[in-house]
Amino acid sequence: MCVGIPMTVRAVRGVMAECEAERSEGQPACRELVDITLVPDARPGDELLVFLGLARSRLDAEEASRIRAALGALAALAGPGPDAARVQDVVARGFADLCDAPPRLPPHLEAALAAGLEEA
């Protein structure tokens, strides 16, 4: 599984950008040189979604914050044996945008369902 990490552009050098990813509390930020070929107009201060050293898209601040919260929740749940109340709290904070939303189909399946298809 490949996980995209939100990173902030600090400096641009041609098709590469020095980016920084927030880490969990108390740890220094992670700096990485990222290929911005797919996001050529990236500028310092921009938030990018980075997979394996390649920026795939620009993020707005709200989306970057949601992704960071979800990644933080996953890290917290991966720690040593959290109790049930802590798990519920971590999930509610880290995935608030999903907990309160009705289930959604991907757009291609939604279109198939709207067209009356029983199989996609």
C-alpha positions as CSV (number, residue, x, y, z in Angstrom):
1,M,0.0,0.0,0.0
2,C,1.3,3.5,-0.9
3,V,0.4,6.3,1.5
4,G,0.4,9.9,0.3
5,I,2.0,12.4,2.7
6,P,1.1,16.1,2.8
7,M,4.3,18.1,2.6
8,T,4.9,21.9,2.5
9,V,7.2,23.3,-0.1
10,R,10.1,25.3,1.4
11,A,12.2,26.0,-1.7
12,V,12.0,25.2,-5.5
13,R,15.0,24.2,-7.6
14,G,13.9,23.5,-11.1
15,V,11.8,20.3,-11.1
16,M,12.7,19.5,-7.5
17,A,11.5,21.1,-4.3
18,E,12.7,20.9,-0.8
19,C,9.6,19.9,1.2
20,E,8.8,19.4,4.8
21,A,6.4,17.0,6.4
22,E,5.1,17.5,10.0
23,R,5.8,14.7,12.3
24,S,4.1,13.7,15.5
25,E,4.4,15.9,18.5
26,G,7.9,16.3,19.9
27,Q,9.7,15.0,16.7
28,P,11.5,17.3,14.3
29,A,9.9,17.8,10.8
30,C,11.1,15.5,8.1
31,R,12.7,17.3,5.1
32,E,12.9,15.6,1.7
33,L,13.8,16.6,-1.9
34,V,10.6,16.0,-4.0
35,D,10.1,15.7,-7.7
36,I,7.5,18.3,-8.7
37,T,7.2,17.4,-12.4
38,L,3.5,16.8,-12.1
39,V,3.0,20.0,-10.2
40,P,5.3,22.4,-12.1
41,D,3.8,25.6,-10.7
42,A,4.5,24.6,-7.1
43,R,5.8,27.5,-5.0
44,P,7.2,27.9,-1.4
45,G,4.3,27.6,1.1
46,D,2.2,25.3,-1.1
47,E,0.9,22.0,0.3
48,L,1.6,19.0,-1.9
49,L,0.5,15.3,-1.7
50,V,3.7,13.3,-2.0
51,F,4.0,9.6,-2.8
52,L,7.5,8.0,-2.8
53,G,9.3,11.3,-3.5
54,L,6.9,12.5,-6.3
55,A,4.4,15.3,-5.7
56,R,1.1,14.1,-7.3
57,S,-1.1,17.1,-6.6
58,R,-1.6,20.4,-4.7
59,L,-3.7,20.4,-1.5
60,D,-5.6,23.2,0.1
61,A,-4.9,23.8,3.7
62,E,-8.1,22.0,4.9
63,E,-7.4,18.9,2.9
64,A,-3.8,18.7,4.1
65,S,-5.0,19.1,7.7
66,R,-7.5,16.3,7.3
67,I,-4.9,14.0,5.9
68,R,-2.5,14.8,8.7
69,A,-5.2,14.1,11.3
70,A,-5.9,10.7,9.7
71,L,-2.2,9.8,9.5
72,G,-1.8,10.9,13.2
73,A,-4.8,8.7,14.2
74,L,-3.3,5.7,12.4
75,A,0.0,6.3,14.1
76,A,-1.7,6.6,17.5
77,L,-3.7,3.4,16.9
78,A,-0.5,1.5,15.9
79,G,1.0,2.2,19.3
80,P,1.0,-0.1,22.2
81,G,-2.4,-1.4,23.2
82,P,-4.8,1.6,23.4
83,D,-7.9,1.0,25.4
84,A,-11.4,1.1,23.8
85,A,-12.2,4.6,24.9
86,R,-8.9,5.9,23.6
87,V,-9.5,4.1,20.3
88,Q,-12.9,5.7,19.9
89,D,-11.5,9.2,20.7
90,V,-8.6,8.8,18.3
91,V,-10.9,7.6,15.5
92,A,-13.4,10.4,16.1
93,R,-10.7,13.1,16.0
94,G,-8.6,11.6,13.1
95,F,-11.5,10.6,10.9
96,A,-14.2,13.2,11.8
97,D,-14.9,13.9,8.1
98,L,-15.8,10.2,7.6
99,C,-17.5,9.4,10.9
100,D,-20.3,12.0,10.4
101,A,-20.8,11.4,6.6
102,P,-23.1,8.9,4.9
103,P,-21.4,6.1,3.0
104,R,-20.4,7.2,-0.6
105,L,-19.6,5.2,-3.7
106,P,-16.7,6.1,-6.0
107,P,-18.0,8.3,-8.9
108,H,-17.8,5.5,-11.5
109,L,-20.0,3.2,-9.3
110,E,-22.4,6.1,-8.5
111,A,-22.8,6.6,-12.3
112,A,-23.4,2.9,-12.9
113,L,-26.0,2.8,-10.1
114,A,-27.7,6.0,-11.5
115,A,-27.8,4.3,-14.9
116,G,-29.7,1.3,-13.4
117,L,-26.8,-1.2,-13.7
118,E,-26.6,-3.9,-11.1
119,E,-23.0,-4.7,-11.9
120,A,-20.2,-2.2,-12.6
